């Protein structure tokens, strides 16, 4: 039937037609634009307004950037070359780059030391950040703080060496006693470390060479972006363990410990960082034994660490509270004691939940390190507002300098937040 | 069986203080308390001996002394002969002013940017993402200084407004943007009749809310839908306009005008205030945008679909279903952003805005040398504000808590 039909009727097709392209309005760029940019009248208006804003931004910034001058010695020379045209004077960046990075009194022949410490920071941070790397690299991470201290501040190598030794001794004592009871191991380790440091202090004083391999640099000579990085890295890494302790203390059943932690956290979180920096600057000295002179940087590090520890504690408390009660009960039913339950069951999960929050605190803290310029420390912002803008050569170069500062901070903060998002995806063990 | 679970009777040994979970917590708390008291005592003794060595004491008497410095933005009466306490109060008011302005503006920026980030318009979405990422990742101090530089360096000087062919001109003949700040018209309230107009205005706003409540109740009780929009608009404009003209226009605007070397009259907003206000608003707005976005995303799509299947229109879905639920997620972080604004307003000291940190913690501290007292009072002020805001937040959280099961 069908056979005869197809043979007999001449106007019936025997083969399928080639597919036609979809209508122009339903494919490709046009469809995309219709759906995404001009789907309705208000939407079209929004698109046009946004495009106008972008056009203004680009046409405003592009000539300024493209006409930028990179190789003069003062703003006056820049203006001479530009001769009235729009253009940036980026030569302030090339001329003062070292000052922006290292401050104005860090000895220039030692710039390689903080530079090397900065590069090694990536090596040290890598095994912590990426779990696929060999675990042996963590040994370098453990040594890194002492190495970085020695590189940046210089002086005799025995100081960081004995500091490291004290920690090693403390760990050995802890490992010896922890089998009996965690508390014994912990307190034993802490006491042993302090004894080692105490004795080490005398030994260092006795054997320190007069001419150390790396010449010592006063910490008041530190400045620029290096100071921001130092404060950020040191304070975040110190405040993480302190924050965990505070969070556990706040969740504790022991009322006295709980209330100490609550008052500390709420007090710190209730006041602005600036007031704490004022404390570091002018008040802290009153509370130290008469005659002690304490580095300003050290005082600032103490206060910023306390500040971020309080915030991290609240983040971790959120993580602890988010764990189902069954996890705590499961740990109890396995017969684990408090320390074991926390170390093996609770904290790994709670910290995993808290990672985005902790990263937020870290980014916020890194941005807040610029506040030290208010108590006349010459960090990146302090350098720009102080020595550079008030010099006769560069008086008036606002935008180039602030743009450079913004770019430096943006790169670091955006990088960290991208890493945190990657880590969240990586750690997501639930299936959705 | 009982021999295993029952605690051993009688013999209390000293080692049980650390090994027995019943007593161990007491041991730990005792140790903590002793350490804390010891630490406090150590600090206290150091403080006393340090103060004695320098011949100082702790006293708040200096608050009554004449401050001896001027404050360039005062709402309450203040001159250089006023006391330090009064200077601190002026500072507190200035802090609250800038914090309030920044909170309102940041909410507007944040809500707009947060909603637009979810728009299906690709260009707008990307532009808003750009705004959020740029402003979140650069320190607020840098933003404050940048806007302050714009205000002081890029704006024309007052003398540029002078002459036949001035290089700068006033916006709408009423706003002057100069490097000494922004001059805008100021309302002048003329005696009692002016206040009556304001009273009528407030009363009509209360009336709008009362009417809407009544209409809603009527809708729920009887199903009768009263018009909402037009009565509200009428209530907003009509009574106040009538009273205003009947009483002979008692509220006038005082326009700024160029006299001598500077603008006179009008409302003078200093560059420092504007820098602090807008930097805080734009910076915190980026954070609020993320909160708003997260809040809207937190509402599952099923809610929209359920509302649609009930036959609600898109506008009503947003107002009656999505927003009430999203607000529950948005408001707690929003309030803590307000707290952040208040605390970050202490950065005023970087641009010389006379807030409480600049008066009490800055000039007063430097003049009297009473660092401990000044900083104590300063911390107390911020602590009070934070605790107040936290209390408000707790009340709110309890009132909107989902009551399930």
Boltz contact constraints between the chains, C-beta under 6 A:
constraints:
  - contact:
      token1: [A, 36]
      token2: [B, 122]
      max_distance: 6.0
  - contact:
      token1: [A, 43]
      token2: [B, 121]
      max_distance: 6.0
  - contact:
      token1: [A, 46]
      token2: [B, 121]
      max_distance: 6.0
  - contact:
      token1: [A, 46]
      token2: [B, 124]
      max_distance: 6.0
  - contact:
      token1: [A, 47]
      token2: [B, 121]
      max_distance: 6.0
  - contact:
      token1: [A, 47]
      token2: [B, 123]
      max_distance: 6.0
  - contact:
      token1: [A, 50]
      token2: [B, 123]
      max_distance: 6.0
  - contact:
      token1: [A, 50]
      token2: [B, 124]
      max_distance: 6.0
  - contact:
      token1: [A, 50]
      token2: [B, 127]
      max_distance: 6.0
  - contact:
      token1: [A, 254]
      token2: [B, 25]
      max_distance: 6.0
  - contact:
      token1: [A, 254]
      token2: [B, 29]
      max_distance: 6.0
  - contact:
      token1: [A, 256]
      token2: [B, 29]
      max_distance: 6.0
  - contact:
      token1: [A, 256]
      token2: [B, 32]
      max_distance: 6.0
  - contact:
      token1: [A, 256]
      token2: [B, 33]
      max_distance: 6.0
  - contact:
      token1: [A, 257]
      token2: [B, 29]
      max_distance: 6.0
  - contact:
      token1: [A, 257]
      token2: [B, 32]
      max_distance: 6.0
  - contact:
      token1: [A, 270]
      token2: [B, 383]
      max_distance: 6.0
  - contact:
      token1: [A, 270]
      token2: [B, 386]
      max_distance: 6.0
  - contact:
      token1: [A, 271]
      token2: [B, 379]
      max_distance: 6.0
  - contact:
      token1: [A, 271]
      token2: [B, 382]
      max_distance: 6.0
  - contact:
      token1: [A, 271]
      token2: [B, 383]
      max_distance: 6.0
  - contact:
      token1: [A, 272]
      token2: [B, 343]
      max_distance: 6.0
  - contact:
      token1: [A, 272]
      token2: [B, 346]
      max_distance: 6.0
  - contact:
      token1: [A, 272]
      token2: [B, 382]
      max_distance: 6.0
  - contact:
      token1: [A, 274]
      token2: [B, 346]
      max_distance: 6.0
  - contact:
      token1: [A, 275]
      token2: [B, 378]
      max_distance: 6.0
  - contact:
      token1: [A, 275]
      token2: [B, 379]
      max_distance: 6.0
  - contact:
      token1: [A, 278]
      token2: [B, 361]
      max_distance: 6.0
  - contact:
      token1: [A, 278]
      token2: [B, 375]
      max_distance: 6.0
  - contact:
      token1: [A, 279]
      token2: [B, 375]
      max_distance: 6.0
  - contact:
      token1: [A, 282]
      token2: [B, 371]
      max_distance: 6.0
  - contact:
      token1: [A, 283]
      token2: [B, 371]
      max_distance: 6.0
  - contact:
      token1: [A, 283]
      token2: [B, 372]
      max_distance: 6.0
  - contact:
      token1: [A, 283]
      token2: [B, 375]
      max_distance: 6.0
  - contact:
      token1: [A, 286]
      token2: [B, 47]
      max_distance: 6.0
  - contact:
      token1: [A, 286]
      token2: [B, 50]
      max_distance: 6.0
  - contact:
      token1: [A, 287]
      token2: [B, 43]
      max_distance: 6.0
  - contact:
      token1: [A, 287]
      token2: [B, 46]
      max_distance: 6.0
  - contact:
      token1: [A, 287]
      token2: [B, 47]
      max_distance: 6.0
  - contact:
      token1: [A, 288]
      token2: [B, 46]
      max_distance: 6.0
  - contact:
      token1: [A, 289]
      token2: [B, 46]
      max_distance: 6.0
  - contact:
      token1: [A, 290]
      token2: [B, 49]
      max_distance: 6.0
  - contact:
      token1: [A, 290]
      token2: [B, 50]
      max_distance: 6.0
  - contact:
      token1: [A, 290]
      token2: [B, 53]
      max_distance: 6.0
  - contact:
      token1: [A, 367]
      token2: [B, 139]
      max_distance: 6.0
  - contact:
      token1: [A, 370]
      token2: [B, 139]
      max_distance: 6.0
  - contact:
      token1: [A, 370]
      token2: [B, 141]
      max_distance: 6.0
  - contact:
      token1: [A, 374]
      token2: [B, 349]
      max_distance: 6.0
  - contact:
      token1: [A, 374]
      token2: [B, 350]
      max_distance: 6.0
  - contact:
      token1: [A, 381]
      token2: [B, 141]
      max_distance: 6.0
  - contact:
      token1: [A, 398]
      token2: [B, 149]
      max_distance: 6.0
  - contact:
      token1: [A, 402]
      token2: [B, 146]
      max_distance: 6.0
  - contact:
      token1: [A, 405]
      token2: [B, 142]
      max_distance: 6.0
  - contact:
      token1: [A, 406]
      token2: [B, 138]
      max_distance: 6.0
  - contact:
      token1: [A, 406]
      token2: [B, 142]
      max_distance: 6.0
  - contact:
      token1: [A, 409]
      token2: [B, 138]
      max_distance: 6.0
  - contact:
      token1: [A, 409]
      token2: [B, 139]
      max_distance: 6.0
  - contact:
      token1: [A, 410]
      token2: [B, 137]
      max_distance: 6.0
  - contact:
      token1: [A, 410]
      token2: [B, 138]
      max_distance: 6.0
  - contact:
      token1: [A, 413]
      token2: [B, 137]
      max_distance: 6.0
  - contact:
      token1: [A, 414]
      token2: [B, 137]
      max_distance: 6.0
